[in-house]
Amino acid sequence: MARGWESKSVESQLEDAATAAERRGESLTAAQREARRKLEDLQLARRYTQQQMASTRSDTRRSALAQALAFLDQEIARLTP
């Protein structure tokens, strides 16, 4: 019985999320969802890289992280509408 209840709960949550997105006018295509996911991933990677840069003491590592930040900034700019 618990298994059935859980699956109905998950199904209900998915339906609620889809309905809320439709009410907000967010009927995104698969390509738009993929682009949004990729942009969020890049932003997360950028925040992580910044944290690493703030805590590193190595100049070589700092240089590599600066290059990574520059690349991430380019990719974010390319995906941002």
ZISULGI-V226087 format. One record per backbone hydrogen bond with DSSP energy under -0.5 kcal/mol. NH is the residue of the N-H (numbers start at 1). CO is the residue of the C=O. E is the energy in kcal/mol with one decimal. If there is no record, write none. Layout:
BEGIN
NH/CO/E, NH/CO/E
END
This chain:
BEGIN
5/1/-2.0, 6/2/-2.5, 7/3/-2.1, 8/4/-2.0, 9/5/-2.1, 10/6/-2.5, 11/7/-2.4, 12/8/-2.4, 13/9/-2.3, 14/10/-2.3, 15/11/-2.2, 16/12/-2.5, 17/13/-2.3, 18/14/-2.2, 19/15/-2.6, 20/16/-2.5, 21/17/-2.1, 22/18/-2.1, 23/19/-2.2, 24/20/-1.7, 25/22/-1.1, 26/21/-3.2, 27/25/-0.9, 28/26/-1.3, 33/29/-2.4, 34/30/-2.3, 35/31/-2.3, 36/32/-2.4, 37/33/-2.5, 38/34/-2.5, 39/35/-2.3, 40/36/-2.4, 41/37/-2.3, 42/38/-2.4, 43/39/-2.3, 44/40/-2.1, 45/41/-2.4, 46/42/-2.3, 47/43/-2.1, 48/44/-2.3, 49/45/-2.5, 50/46/-2.4, 51/47/-2.1, 52/48/-2.3, 53/49/-2.5, 54/50/-2.1, 55/51/-1.2, 56/52/-1.1, 62/58/-2.4, 63/59/-2.2, 64/60/-2.1, 65/61/-2.5, 66/62/-2.1, 67/63/-2.0, 68/64/-2.0, 69/65/-2.5, 70/66/-2.2, 71/67/-2.2, 72/68/-2.7, 73/69/-2.7, 74/70/-2.0, 75/71/-2.3, 76/72/-2.7, 77/73/-2.4, 78/74/-2.0, 79/75/-1.7, 80/76/-1.6
END
